């Protein structure tokens, strides 16, 4: 007769234990599968709606991240240009790449749409081209004023060196809007401005030849006309009067020279100022000044080349900017008293 231990499992107990183990493994596998599925769905959702490139991604376009934009500024700019779908996820991707303070300014271009992570990688590494600096030089800006404009935009810019190199080029540094590299130096800036002047003035060759005056003389006169009048009509009339006075050997009597003489400092012109002993003082000395007082724009040069002949020998601008003309000096004094409240000059 066989005896079985009391602790030996019965057949049903054995199968129950195996079932229980399989059931626990199945539950664990189900749980893991569920978590993986949820993660996959979340990632797919984020990819579809936040991480992938927008439908209007500007393939091939130049996208400039300006200097000083920072992470927030770059994120907003990229969102506006439809480069990213979410500024938040771009910033998060940049921070993950240790780029919160290292997003590089520059001009970026992509041959195909890229994800927010690839974009963050490019901007953190600074793989774009160097961002250019936009500088606008108004018409009639003299060299001293130019030096201040450039000094405000370029950290390595030396104002004194610029003024020394550009001293003989005043009148030929063409006022315009320029895009220059941020490390542009004085020589390069002067070269670009002079080349622009040469190319723009070359188109006026026929008109210059017709007037029959040297270019240097025209630039001197244009710098005066630029500052004395503001519209094409008044510039052409003023140019006609000044050319006529020059040919007659009369002093030009141009008030606009005095800001240049006194270093662009604001002041009210007085009788004493008219006696300033400067070769630029066109009240004290007849003829053109020794150099241009500004860098005239193309319109002022054209109007100086194409003066309007009038019977007038004098002009003045009232406090509202309206021009008044006179044939005789007595008529001019009447205009001064009427429009400026002065009987002098």
Secondary structure, 3 states (H helix, E strand, C coil): CCCCCCCCCCHHHHHHHHHHHHHHHHHHHHHHHHHHHHHHHHHHHHHHHHHCCCCCCCCCCCEEECCCCHHHHHHHHHHHCCCCCCHHHHHHHHHHCCCCCCCCCEEECCCCCCCHHHHHHHHHHCCCECCEEEEECCCCECHHHHHHHHHHHCCCCCHHHHHHHHHHHCCCCCCCEEEEECCCCHHHHHHHHHHHHHHHHHCCHHHHHHHCCCHHHHHHHHHHHHHHCCCHHHHHHHHHHHHHHHHHCCCCCCCCHHHHHCCCCCCCCCCCHHHCCCCCCCCCCCCCCCCCCCECCHHHHHHHHCCCCCCCCEEEECCCCCEEEECCHHHHHHHHHHHHCCCCC
